[in-house]
Amino acid sequence: MTHIAAVGGGQAAVSLVARLRALGFDGRITMFSRESAPPYERPPLSKKFLLTSAGAGEVAIRPADFYTENDIDLRLSTEVERIDPIAGDLIVGGERVSYDHLVFATGATARSLPGAIGGDLVGVHTLRSIEDAEALRGELQSGRRLLVIGGGYIGLETAATAAQSGLSVTVVELGERILQRVASPALSNTVRTLHRAEGVDIREGVGLTALEGEDRVERATLGDGTVLDIDIAIVGVGAQPNVGLAAEAGLDIENGIRTDEFGRTPHPAIWAAGDCASFPYLGRRIRLESAQNAIDQAEAVAANILGAAAPYQPTPTFWSDQFDSTVQIVGLGDPSDMIAERPGPKAGAVSFWLYGPDGLRAVEVINDPRTFSIARRMIADGKSPPPEAVADEATNLKSLLRC
């Protein structure tokens, strides 16, 4: 094995190449990144990055000299044009580059609004890249009116940041509640209360009909007929995996690039990791959009390329900062789950324990890192303590690790 190629320049790609070197691979490594900036962390983009004048260097995943010191050929602003799995090569800039193993770490792209309803007006933003964040940062001026379309984590994090910057913020969510796809009703209620206490206007069960304006967005018409005067709009309606290149190469696509439990596609020399990959998990197929999964899955793929043959068995982990509160989630819950609520050790701290027919499935924690650490161990070990014990403040959570 002499050459491993990574297509992508985000967290998964960096974690992959770093792990390859840490495991002793001394062959050629190339990273092909479409972005002009060296690989950077995306989670801060909707939070602290918007509140500061930080540049790409402050959110870099690795120091600039990491790539040269580890003999990693990082090619920025580089678009891979085509991959030929049969020949085992890729085309980039008209050059044919052969590989022994190739890893898709292409991430995902923020969904945008159609131009027909005003999605291409000036002042309408998505937030996925550092360029997106820099453009939005220049718009977040105190006193302006912001509309956030979508009540998921990105939309709510940006809403919180904008409110802290002195903007008047309205969030509209088409679903019956914010965070409907990714959190329990209990967590949705808690986050809603948090935002409203900070002056954010959250409207649920109502969607956007159109954005309007001459060249720049000026108004928004909602599904209930309400017309809002606005200065900025942020579209936070999810992301779609970047699978075009993989599909053109004939790979299987199923809500992402389909892989087996090792991260391998049906082509034995092609793998996928991070936001673009779908994989088997507890009898179903999932795709996880989180920094932790990008790290863990990419490191597992690196080990498997080098012969580990170890199935990737994640402990799904997510986190979000909203105002002065931190939300941490471990596991994957379901809207039908029974919820046991446990008060935290201080004001504003609480955890929600989600139980399905087979026991504990997920834990959602606000401002209580110690409880989250214990809950993560429980989920990782398949523990399911009795819900009545969890809800009892007098119970020592650590003692439940023996359940």
Secondary structure, DSSP 4 states (H G I P E B T S, - for coil): --EEEEE--SHHHHHHHHHHHHTT--SEEEEE-SSSSPPB-SGGGGTHHHHS---GGGGBSS-TTHHHHTTEEEE-S--EEEEETTTTEEEETTEEEE-SEEEE---EEE----GGGTTTSBTEE--SSHHHHHHHHTT--TT-EEEEE--SHHHHHHHHHHHHTT-EEEEEESSSSTTTTTS-HHHHHHHHHHHHHTT-EEEES--EEEEE-SSB--EEEETTS-EEE-SEEEE-S-EEE--HHHHHTT--BSSSEE--TTSB-SSTTEEE-GGGEEEEETTEEE---SHHHHHHHHHHHHHHHTT---------EEEEEETTEEEEEEE---TT-EEEEEE-SSTT-EEEEEEETTEEEEEEEES-HHHHHHHHHHHHHT----HHHHH-TTS-GGGGGG-
